[in-house]
Amino acid sequence: QVQLVESGGGLVQPGGSLRLSCAASGSIFLYTMGWYRQAPGKQREWIATITRVGSTYYADSVKGRFTLSRDNAKNTVYLQMNSLKPEDTAVYYCNRMPADPRSWGQGTQVTVSS
């Protein structure tokens, strides 16, 4: 039932940074939240998780470069993306974990290119 809207994507040069936001229409304080991405021609993949109490987990592909955080009062989850690489180019999505198929948004496009 929660609607999720991703924002903050854009075009950035390799080595640059972006901060993505995931705004929820309702309270997310009970939920473990995750970020996913889908590159052209590839399946959607999980990249990061943040639990209700703020514990984080990352896929090897982004570990050490991306940082997940949440502000439950604002019903928003953030993904700080540093040291971006061309292979990070994808549409980025957020959702509950496990994912609620009713809550997928349109995602936000991240393009890393010189």
Buried (B, 14 or more C-beta within 10 A) or exposed (E): EBEBBBBBBEEBEEEBEBBBBBBBEEEBEEBBBBBBBBBEEEEBEBBBBBBEEEEBBBBEEBEEBBBBEBEBEEBBBBBBBBEBBEEBBBBBBBBBBEBEEEBBBEBBEBBBEE
